[in-house]
């Protein structure tokens, strides 16, 4: 803690008579800008946090001045000076700069009255002494000169300091105060350089006049932790006289004589990961070095036949692996299986071996028929999902504010019972077509506390869906046939598809009790804004509707919270077609159907958390909730394409109609699956910066969906059973939810997903293991056709890459840093490589830290041989 010091001195008045008090200090200065006060200056004070400065440092001073009655004066001009400008200078703003060691005073003068501040200027301490050369050596009887440069804490030289030299063992080497070293006897010795406040040293090697030589080895092959031996002449006579380096890493010498040395090989993770073969052995004896080579096997054999794979996640399995063979091609991923996206890790995929660069290898393309590229329509789905993602984050905040809805319902039931009544469980008849009813609509989508009563007309009342049209809609009364068609599709198709996850009406009796979802179509949704832009959300559902409208004071003194804009029922709010604003009826119909089932899946999730009495703040993690909602719209899309699960669906199977205009071969086009792949494209194209676990990134609508589709296809016994188990849970969340329902660790689920994503539908490759495929969708065909068939408004490809997954191409042999190093990979993220070329020896691969040590935690590697 800095304390201000106040020194009062009597000084002589420079101009007229009188005595003043002067104070030395530091902290602000110059004209203080106050209002001029009457009276003469009688005393000047200077305050400072310290009376010491180091050479090169600055310090600001603050000055106050007073009249004879000790009233502070203002508005006068302050001038500054020092008693010795060679030791310190001061600006007219009161900034003091120390220039040389010594004692000096800072002087402030106001109307001829002076105050002064005594300062002590010291040399800065020496933080480090740089000795050159850093690794010196000298032969017996010869000399070498060392230099030393004292430096301060930021590496600046400190000239003028006296350096004293010394040797830690004068029997090994001596040194003069001029830094001249003379070698005395073979071996190592520390040479020290000291100033008054610092000592540093270097390890100097005195080399013998008799050079050691190696004539033979006693081990056919070295292995980590094993024993090796060298024979020769002029070796060190004792253990301490010898050092053995294996590929630059020191082993442990266990026995020594002038003719032989025995040593223990370092552990596997201490050695560089190299392919089995000659290793450089350096023997340092008597201060000199002899070299030889010995066969070294560091790696574990992981050789693969074509179509085989390895998943490596244990730390010991990542240290060094070796793949024998005669070339071919391997696909490799390294992945971060931390369970949150915020965990970032840097590492290297090291490669070592013998080989040559692969010839340019362009995978053969699938045959694509000649097409006239189709312009991608306005990307309303992407706009919607960006706004939807922000809205869902807001819903999590709402959940934290309102608490658990089932708990609130129980509180209300207790209150009703205390009043002599009970909630009726008798079903309420649904509204009839033509009824005009009032429901609440938020004034802004971001505020559940403000609303308007809006008049709707019932245009469809089915077995599971009631559709209501805002009477203020511009096409009101002309859209009945469209709404009926949509309602029938929900009742006859979508509702059964939602049962895969669980009945979305499971708690209907605790809400409006009419056995149906409500779908409210209103121009208010068209006009809701996100970030100042309208028409950005197609539809939404809200947790608010699972709560009463008002708070209820309970007899036990607690409060059952309400949500003012609630309609106390399972409700979907959606925009309406408006041709005048660019929303045609066909475009609206093509987008609203997939939106409806996606949003209804969120109702399904809310309902089951309610039904199972989930705890407060128990909503599913955003990435998983959105992934499974995307699975709901995917299931609907598959049905629209007349395709089933695990059928490797390609462009011609139905997705070609997603963006087609009505008519021709696509009489009722609707966006089904291509926006899933649009977001997956974005993730792939920025692969190493993305994560499937980042609920704030809209790529989850593609990549998190793809992960959950892979896990469902690969580890779920059935689609319905698995997705139902994910959705119908009380308090499980995110990764823990998927792990518990699949029975597999996240390291396996995510690691296998990463390699399957890279290997899926690889051209001219037939991988029979189902874990190496994305079984339901032919990703390469879809991306290729998105590239060739879809253009933007300017006519350029809407998806410029026919295969967007960014992998690094490497050849057998040694990888360079750019090929190997991965920086700040996020939890739920992966990197990819394709390894090929001419292989002339075993290829070693390892995951290591960026400094070459053991792999960082939560990193795994997957590899498959495809050729």
LINKA-V352087 format. One record per residue. N is the residue number from 1. OMEGA is omega in degrees with one decimal (none if undefined). D_CENTER is the distance of its C-alpha to the mean C-alpha in whole Angstrom. Layout:
N,OMEGA,D_CENTER  N,OMEGA,D_CENTER
This chain:
1,178.7,38  2,177.4,40  3,177.6,44  4,179.9,46  5,-177.7,49  6,-177.9,52  7,-179.5,55  8,-178.0,59  9,170.6,61  10,179.9,65  11,-179.5,65  12,173.9,68  13,-174.4,68  14,-172.4,68  15,-177.2,70  16,-174.3,72  17,175.6,73  18,176.0,71  19,179.3,68  20,174.9,64  21,179.0,61  22,-179.8,59  23,177.6,55  24,-177.7,53  25,169.4,49  26,175.6,46  27,176.2,43  28,179.4,44  29,-178.1,47  30,177.5,49  31,-174.0,51  32,172.1,50  33,-178.0,51  34,178.6,52  35,-179.2,56  36,178.8,59  37,177.5,61  38,177.1,65  39,179.3,66  40,176.2,66  41,179.1,63  42,-175.2,64  43,178.5,61  44,178.3,58  45,171.7,55  46,178.8,52  47,-177.4,49  48,176.5,46  49,-177.3,43  50,174.4,45  51,-178.3,48  52,174.6,46  53,171.5,44  54,178.0,43  55,-179.6,44  56,-179.9,41  57,176.0,40  58,175.5,41  59,179.6,42  60,176.8,43  61,176.8,46  62,-175.8,47  63,170.3,51  64,-179.2,53  65,-168.7,57  66,172.9,59  67,-174.0,63  68,177.9,66  69,179.1,65  70,172.1,61  71,-177.6,60  72,179.0,57  73,178.2,58  74,171.8,56  75,-179.5,56  76,178.3,57  77,178.6,56  78,174.3,55  79,-174.7,55  80,173.6,54  81,174.1,55  82,-179.5,55  83,-179.6,57  84,-175.3,56  85,175.9,54  86,178.9,54  87,179.5,52  88,175.0,50  89,178.9,50  90,177.7,49  91,179.0,48  92,169.9,50  93,176.4,47  94,178.4,47  95,-177.8,44  96,176.9,46  97,178.5,45  98,-175.7,46  99,179.1,47  100,-177.9,49  101,178.1,50  102,179.2,53  103,-175.1,54  104,176.8,54  105,171.5,55  106,-174.0,53  107,173.3,55  108,-177.2,55  109,177.3,58  110,-179.2,59  111,177.0,62  112,179.1,64  113,-175.3,63  114,165.3,60  115,178.9,58  116,-177.8,56  117,176.2,53  118,178.1,54  119,172.0,51  120,178.2,50  121,-178.4,48  122,172.9,47  123,176.6,45  124,179.8,42  125,175.4,41  126,-179.8,40  127,-175.6,37  128,174.1,37  129,179.9,40  130,-179.1,39  131,-178.8,41  132,-2.2,42  133,-174.5,42  134,179.2,39  135,-172.8,41  136,172.1,44  137,179.7,47  138,177.7,51  139,178.6,54  140,176.6,56  141,179.9,59  142,-176.5,57  143,171.9,55  144,-177.9,52  145,176.7,51  146,174.0,48  147,-179.3,46  148,178.9,44  149,174.4,42  150,-179.7,42  151,175.9,38  152,-172.0,37  153,179.0,33  154,172.8,32  155,178.9,34  156,178.9,37  157,176.5,40  158,-176.9,43  159,176.7,46  160,179.2,49  161,176.8,48  162,179.4,50  163,177.4,49  164,-179.2,51  165,172.9,50  166,177.1,51  167,178.2,51  168,-178.8,50  169,-177.1,52  170,174.4,55  171,178.9,57  172,179.8,54  173,175.7,53  174,179.1,55  175,176.6,54  176,178.4,56  177,172.2,55  178,177.7,54  179,-179.0,51  180,-178.6,54  181,174.3,53  182,177.2,55  183,-177.7,55  184,-178.7,57  185,-174.7,56  186,177.1,53  187,-178.8,50  188,-180.0,47  189,175.6,47  190,174.3,45  191,-172.5,46  192,172.2,46  193,-174.4,46  194,165.3,46  195,-177.2,46  196,-174.5,48  197,-178.3,44  198,172.8,42  199,172.8,43  200,-175.3,41  201,170.9,42  202,178.3,41  203,-178.1,42  204,178.8,45  205,174.6,47  206,-176.0,50  207,-178.6,51  208,171.7,55  209,178.8,57  210,-175.4,57  211,176.5,54  212,175.9,53  213,178.0,53  214,-178.6,52  215,-178.7,54  216,176.9,52  217,-176.6,50  218,-178.7,50  219,179.9,47  220,-178.9,47  221,176.9,43  222,174.5,41  223,179.4,38  224,-178.7,35  225,-179.9,37  226,-176.4,41  227,174.6,44  228,179.6,45  229,177.6,48  230,173.3,49  231,-179.7,53  232,-178.1,55  233,178.3,57  234,174.9,56  235,-179.5,53  236,-176.2,52  237,-178.7,55  238,178.8,53  239,-176.9,49  240,-178.2,48  241,-174.3,49  242,170.0,47  243,178.8,43  244,178.1,42  245,176.3,39  246,-174.0,37  247,175.5,35  248,-178.3,35  249,-175.2,34  250,168.9,37  251,179.3,38  252,178.2,41  253,-176.0,44  254,178.0,47  255,-177.0,50  256,170.3,52  257,178.9,55  258,-176.8,56  259,-177.3,56  260,176.7,53  261,175.3,50  262,-175.9,48  263,175.0,44  264,-178.4,41  265,178.5,38  266,177.6,35  267,-175.2,32  268,-175.7,30  269,176.2,27  270,-178.5,29  271,170.1,30  272,177.3,28  273,179.7,28  274,176.1,31  275,179.7,33  276,-178.2,36  277,-176.8,39  278,174.0,40  279,178.2,38  280,176.7,40  281,177.1,42  282,176.1,42  283,176.9,45  284,-178.0,46  285,179.6,49  286,175.4,51  287,179.3,49  288,-171.4,49  289,171.4,47  290,-174.9,48  291,170.2,46  292,174.2,46  293,175.0,44  294,178.9,43  295,-176.5,42  296,174.0,38  297,178.9,36  298,-166.1,33  299,170.1,31  300,-178.5,32  301,176.9,33  302,-172.4,31  303,-174.4,33  304,165.8,33  305,178.5,35  306,-179.8,34  307,179.0,32  308,-179.9,31  309,171.5,28  310,171.9,26  311,-174.4,23  312,179.8,22  313,178.4,20  314,-178.0,22  315,-177.6,22  316,-177.9,25  317,-178.0,25  318,-169.3,22  319,-179.9,24  320,-179.2,27  321,-173.6,28  322,-179.3,31  323,176.3,32  324,178.4,35  325,-176.8,37  326,178.2,38  327,-174.9,35  328,-179.4,34  329,177.4,30  330,169.9,27  331,-173.9,24  332,168.5,21  333,169.2,17  334,-169.1,15  335,177.9,12  336,-176.9,10  337,165.8,12  338,-172.8,10  339,172.7,11  340,-177.5,9  341,-175.6,5  342,179.9,5  343,-177.6,6  344,-176.8,5  345,174.6,8  346,-176.4,11  347,176.7,14  348,164.3,17  349,-176.2,19  350,176.8,22  351,-179.4,25  352,178.2,29  353,178.2,32  354,179.0,35  355,179.1,35  356,-173.6,35  357,178.2,33  358,170.6,33  359,179.3,35  360,-173.6,34  361,179.0,33  362,-179.3,32  363,178.9,32  364,-176.2,35  365,172.0,34  366,-178.0,35  367,179.8,38  368,-179.7,38  369,177.7,41  370,-177.8,42  371,167.4,40  372,-175.5,41  373,-178.2,37  374,-179.7,36  375,176.7,35  376,179.0,32  377,176.1,33  378,-170.4,31  379,-178.8,27  380,-179.1,28  381,178.7,26  382,176.5,23  383,-178.5,24  384,-174.7,25  385,175.5,21  386,178.4,20  387,-179.8,22  388,179.5,22  389,178.2,18  390,-180.0,19  391,-179.0,22  392,174.0,21  393,176.7,18  394,178.9,22  395,177.3,23  396,175.3,21  397,178.7,23  398,178.7,26  399,179.3,26  400,-179.2,25  401,-171.8,28  402,-178.2,31  403,-175.7,30  404,-176.7,31  405,179.9,33  406,177.5,35  407,178.8,36  408,179.2,37  409,178.4,40  410,178.9,41  411,-179.3,42  412,177.6,44  413,178.4,46  414,179.0,47  415,178.8,48  416,179.5,50  417,179.7,51  418,179.6,53  419,177.4,54  420,-179.9,56  421,177.8,54  422,177.6,51  423,178.4,49  424,176.5,50  425,178.0,49  426,-178.6,51  427,179.1,49  428,-179.1,50  429,178.9,51  430,177.3,49  431,-178.7,50  432,177.2,52  433,-178.2,51  434,177.5,53  435,174.3,52  436,-172.5,51  437,178.8,48  438,174.5,46  439,-177.7,43  440,174.9,40  441,177.6,38  442,174.2,35  443,172.4,36  444,-175.6,32  445,-176.6,30  446,-175.6,28  447,179.2,30  448,-176.2,32  449,178.9,35  450,-173.9,37  451,170.1,38  452,171.7,41  453,-174.0,44  454,-178.8,44  455,178.8,47  456,172.1,46  457,177.5,48  458,179.8,48  459,175.8,48  460,175.8,47  461,-175.4,47  462,-176.2,47  463,-178.7,46  464,-173.9,42  465,169.0,42  466,-179.5,43  467,-178.0,43  468,-179.9,44  469,175.5,44  470,-178.5,44  471,179.0,47  472,-179.7,46  473,-177.1,44  474,179.1,46  475,-176.6,47  476,178.8,48  477,-179.6,50  478,-172.8,50  479,-171.7,47  480,-177.6,48  481,178.3,48  482,-179.7,45  483,177.4,44  484,179.4,46  485,179.4,44  486,179.6,41  487,178.5,42  488,178.5,44  489,177.3,41  490,-176.8,39  491,-170.9,42  492,-175.1,43  493,-169.3,40  494,-176.8,36  495,177.8,38  496,177.6,38  497,177.7,35  498,178.6,33  499,172.0,35  500,-179.1,33  501,-173.7,30  502,-176.5,33  503,179.3,36  504,-179.7,34  505,-173.5,38  506,179.6,38  507,-177.9,38  508,-178.4,40  509,177.5,43  510,-178.7,41  511,-179.3,41  512,169.3,43  513,178.7,45  514,175.8,46  515,-175.5,44  516,167.2,42  517,173.7,39  518,173.3,39  519,-176.1,38  520,-178.7,39  521,-172.2,39  522,174.8,39  523,176.3,39  524,178.7,37  525,175.7,34  526,-172.1,34  527,174.0,35  528,-176.6,32  529,168.9,29  530,-178.4,26  531,175.6,25  532,-178.1,28  533,178.3,29  534,179.6,31  535,-177.9,31  536,178.6,27  537,-177.9,28  538,-179.9,30  539,-179.0,30  540,168.5,29  541,-176.4,30  542,175.7,29  543,-179.3,29  544,-176.1,32  545,176.6,34  546,-178.1,34  547,173.0,36  548,-176.7,39  549,-175.5,40  550,172.4,41  551,178.4,40  552,176.6,43  553,-174.2,45  554,-178.5,45  555,-178.3,48  556,177.4,46  557,178.1,45  558,-177.2,41  559,170.2,40  560,-172.6,39  561,176.2,37  562,177.9,37  563,-168.1,35  564,-176.5,38  565,-177.8,37  566,169.4,37  567,172.0,39  568,177.4,39  569,-179.6,38  570,-170.9,36  571,175.5,36  572,-179.4,34  573,-173.0,34  574,178.9,34  575,-178.1,35  576,173.9,39  577,-178.4,40  578,-176.2,41  579,-178.9,43  580,179.6,43  581,176.8,40  582,179.5,39  583,178.0,38  584,179.8,41  585,178.5,41  586,179.2,40  587,178.0,37  588,-178.9,37  589,-179.4,38  590,-177.5,35  591,-169.3,32  592,-174.8,33  593,176.7,34  594,177.3,31  595,-178.2,29  596,-176.7,32  597,174.9,31  598,-177.7,27  599,178.1,28  600,175.1,31  601,175.9,28  602,174.4,27  603,178.4,30  604,-179.8,30  605,177.8,27  606,-175.1,29  607,-177.6,32  608,173.1,31  609,176.2,29  610,-175.2,32  611,-176.7,35  612,175.2,33  613,178.2,33  614,179.6,29  615,176.4,29  616,179.3,27  617,-176.0,24  618,177.3,24  619,178.7,23  620,176.4,20  621,-171.5,17  622,-174.5,16  623,-177.2,14  624,177.6,17  625,179.5,20  626,177.6,19  627,-178.5,19  628,173.5,22  629,174.0,24  630,175.0,23  631,177.4,25  632,178.7,28  633,175.4,28  634,178.8,28  635,175.9,31  636,179.8,33  637,178.2,32  638,178.7,33  639,178.6,36  640,178.3,37  641,-176.6,37  642,178.1,39  643,-177.6,37  644,179.8,35  645,176.3,32  646,-179.1,32  647,175.2,34  648,-173.1,32  649,178.0,32  650,-174.6,32  651,-174.8,33  652,179.7,37  653,179.8,37  654,-179.2,36  655,178.4,33  656,-179.8,35  657,-175.6,36  658,-175.8,33  659,-179.1,34  660,172.9,37  661,179.5,40  662,179.2,43  663,179.6,45  664,-179.4,46  665,-179.6,44  666,-174.4,42  667,-177.7,44  668,-174.3,41  669,176.3,38  670,179.0,35  671,-176.2,31  672,-171.5,30  673,-170.6,27  674,175.8,27  675,170.7,24  676,-177.8,22  677,174.2,22  678,177.2,22  679,176.3,18  680,174.5,18  681,-179.1,19  682,177.5,16  683,-178.8,13  684,-174.7,15  685,176.7,16  686,-162.2,13  687,-169.0,12  688,177.7,9  689,-172.9,7  690,179.5,7  691,175.7,7  692,-175.2,10  693,-175.0,9  694,-178.9,8  695,178.5,12  696,-176.0,11  697,-175.9,11  698,176.3,15  699,178.2,14  700,178.7,14  701,173.3,18  702,-172.3,18  703,177.7,15  704,173.6,15  705,-178.6,19  706,177.4,19  707,-178.8,18  708,174.4,20  709,178.6,23  710,-178.8,23  711,178.8,23  712,-178.3,26  713,-170.1,27  714,-172.2,27  715,178.0,27  716,178.9,29  717,173.8,32  718,-179.2,33  719,-178.0,31  720,-178.8,33  721,-176.7,33  722,-177.8,29  723,174.7,28  724,179.7,30  725,177.6,29  726,-173.5,25  727,-174.0,27  728,-178.7,30  729,-179.7,28  730,-172.5,29  731,176.4,25  732,-178.6,23  733,163.8,20  734,-176.3,17  735,-179.0,16  736,178.2,19  737,-178.9,21  738,-179.3,21  739,-176.6,21  740,-177.3,24  741,178.3,26  742,-177.0,25  743,-178.3,26  744,177.9,24  745,179.7,21  746,178.8,17  747,177.8,17  748,-178.0,20  749,-175.5,19  750,178.9,16  751,179.5,17  752,175.3,20  753,-178.0,19  754,-178.1,17  755,177.0,20  756,178.3,22  757,-179.9,20  758,-173.8,21  759,-170.5,25  760,176.4,25  761,180.0,29  762,-174.6,29  763,175.1,32  764,179.8,35  765,179.0,33  766,178.2,34  767,-174.2,32  768,-179.8,34  769,-176.7,31  770,178.9,30  771,-176.5,27  772,-177.5,26  773,164.3,26  774,-160.3,25  775,-172.4,29  776,-173.2,29  777,177.3,28  778,-169.9,29  779,-177.8,26  780,178.0,27  781,-179.2,30  782,179.6,28  783,-179.7,26  784,-179.3,29  785,172.6,31  786,178.8,29  787,-173.9,29  788,-169.7,33  789,-173.6,34  790,178.2,32  791,177.4,32  792,-176.4,31  793,179.9,34  794,-178.8,34  795,177.5,35  796,178.9,32  797,177.5,30  798,177.7,28  799,-169.9,25  800,-176.1,26  801,177.8,25  802,173.1,27  803,-168.7,24  804,-175.1,21  805,-173.2,18  806,176.2,18  807,178.7,19  808,178.4,20  809,179.8,24  810,178.9,25  811,176.7,29  812,-177.0,30  813,-175.7,31  814,178.3,29  815,173.4,25  816,-174.2,24  817,-178.8,21  818,179.2,20  819,-169.0,21  820,-165.2,19  821,176.7,16  822,-173.6,12  823,169.9,10  824,175.9,7  825,-174.0,6  826,171.1,4  827,-173.9,6  828,177.2,9  829,177.3,8  830,174.7,11  831,-173.1,13  832,177.4,17  833,167.5,20  834,-175.6,24  835,-179.3,26  836,179.9,30  837,177.3,33  838,-175.9,36  839,-178.3,36  840,178.5,38  841,179.5,37  842,178.1,35  843,178.8,31  844,177.2,29  845,178.9,25  846,166.2,23  847,179.5,19  848,173.1,19  849,-177.5,17  850,176.0,17  851,175.6,21  852,-179.3,22  853,-178.9,22  854,-178.6,21  855,174.4,18  856,-178.4,15  857,172.5,15  858,174.4,14  859,178.0,14  860,179.7,16  861,173.1,18  862,-179.0,21  863,175.6,24  864,175.5,26  865,-176.3,30  866,177.2,31  867,none,34
